C-alpha cells in the first residue's frame, strides 16, 4: 500500500486514529531508499552497510615453502563459475599472510559449521600462535591442510589474482571438494555470528 492510499480517511476514523495512520505512512516513506536518505560513502558506514548481508564463514589454509601451515578466517568466499569450477575470496593487502597466499600453488577453503565457531575465532586471532592445534586436520593430496568436520571443503589451484582497491582477490580453480550435510553452517551477520534455522526436509 502506498503512503497516499494509507492516508485516505474513512468516516469512522477518530482524529487520533488518523494521526497514527499518518505517522505510520511517514515512517514507511522514510524507510524507502531515496536520493535524500542514501548515505554518501564513507568507509565506516560502508562497512556497516555491508554487514547487513549475511554470509557463511570459511577458513582458508595452505602451506609455506618451508612446510609451515597457514590459515585465516574469511567471510568473503563466493562461487564464480561452474565451467571451469571457480571460486574466489579476498584478503586485505596489509595482511602478513598475503605474500604466502600469493606464492602458494594450492589452497583449501574449509566452510565451517556452527560448532566450529570457536575455531574460526581462533584463526582470526593474531595472538593465537598455533592455530592448527585448535582443530584436527589432515594434509590433502596437494599438501594443504584440510580441517575435519567442515560443512564443505574446496581444494583449489591458485588460478588467478587481481588487485581490488585495498584487497587482493584470489580466484581458485577447484580440483576436488567434499560436503557434510549433517552439520549446520556458521553464519556471520552485522559483525557477529548468528544461527541458521533450517526447517526439516529443506536440505
N, C-alpha and C positions, 0 to 999 in steps of 0.2 A: 504494500500500500504506500502511495506517495505521500509526502508531508501535506500537500494541498488537499488530498482526499481525506486525510486524517483530521484536518482542521474543520471540516464541514460539520456544523452543529445540527443536532436533532432537537426537536421541540421539547423533549423531555429532559434535556441536559440542564443541570444547575450551573451557576457561574463557576463554582469550584471545580466541577467536572470538566467544563470547557477549558479552564486554566490548566488542569492536569494534562488534558489531551494536547494542549498547545505546547506544554513543556516537553512531553514525550516526542512530539513531532520535531521540535527544535533539536533535541538530543540526537534523534535519528539522522537529521540533516548534517549535524556536526560530525557524525561518525563516518560519513562518506568521504573518500579521498577527493579533495578539490584543490585547485591551484592555491587557495588561500590557507589550507591547513596542512599541506605537504611540507616537510622539513627540508631546508637547504642541507645538502650532505656535509656532515662533519663526521670525523672518524668514530667518535664515541657513540653518537646517535645511530650511525650506520651499523655499527657492530651490534647495538641493542636491537635494532630492527631485524637484522639477520637472525638473531637468536630466537625470534618468533617462529622460525621454520624448524620443526623438529627433525632430527637426524638420527641415524644409527651411530655407533661408536666402534672404532676398529683400532687394533694395534698393528703397526707396520714393523716388520722385522727384516733384518738382513745380517750379513757378516762382513766385518772389515777384512782387508787382505791379510792381516795378522791373525785372523781366526776369531777375533772378539765379536760376540753377539751384540747387536744394537737393535733397540726397539723404541718406539714412541707412540703415544696415543693421538688419534686424529678423529675428527668428525667431518672431514672434507671428502671422504671416499664416495665415489659415484660410478655408475656404469657409463660407458661411452659408445661402444659398438658391439654388435653381435658377430659381425663378419668383417674383419677379423675380431676375435673376442678381446675387447679392450676395456680397461677400467682406468680411473685416474684419481689422483689425490694431490694435495698441495702442502707445501712446507714453507714456513716463514724464512726469509733469506738470512736472518741473523741466527738461525738455529745452529748449534755446534755440530749437529748431525748432518747438515746439508751436504757437505763435501763427500761424506761417506755414501749417502744415497745417490749422489750424482755419479759416483765411480763404480758402484756395485753392478754386477751383471744381472742379478735377480733380487727380488724382494717378495715378501708374503704379506697379504692383507688378512688379518685374523679378526673377523667380526665377532665381538664379544657378546656374551649373554648377560642377563640381569645379575646372575650370581657372580659374574666376573668384574663387576663394577670396582671392587677394591683393587683388583689387578690393574685396571685401566688408570685408576688414580695413582697407583704406584709408578706406572710407566710415565705418567705425566709429571711426576715429582722429581726435580733435579737433585734433591737431597738423597734419594734412594740410589745407592751405588750399584747394588747387584739386583737389578730389576728382574732378571730371569729366575731368581730364587723365589719369586712370588708365585710362579705357576709352572706346572710340569710341561715339558715340551720335548720334541724330538727334532732332529735335522731331516729335512726333506732331501730328495734326490739332488736338488740343485744346491744343497748345502746351507739353506736358510732355515732358521728356527721356525717350527710350526707349533703353535700353542695348543694344548689339549682342550677338549670340551668347548670349542668355539661354535657359534651358530653357523658360521661358514668360513672357509679358508680358501684364498685365491693365491696360488703361486704364480708369479709374473716375471717375465723377461722385462728388463728395464728398457722399454721400447723407445720412448721419446721424452724430452724435457723441454719446457718452454718457460721463459720469463713472463711473469704476470704481475706487474707492479712490485709490491713488497714481498711477494711469494714466488716460489718456483713450482710449476705444475709438472707432476710426474705422470706419464702415461705408461701403463703396464700392459703387456700382451700376456693374457692368461694362458699358461701351459698345462695347468691341472687345478682342480678345485674339488671341494667336498662340502657337505652340509650335514647338520644335525638338527632335525626339525623338532626334537623333543624339548629344546631349550627356547625360552623367550628372549628376544634380542634386547639389549640395553638401548635406551632412548635418551637423547640429550635435547633439552628444550629450555630456552631462556636462562642459560647459564647453569643448569643443574640436571641431574639425572632424573628421569621420570619412568613410570611403569607403563607398559603397553598391555592393555586388556584385549585379549583375543577370544571372541566367542568360540565355543567348541564347534568343530566341523568346518571352520573357516581356513584351516591351514591347507 
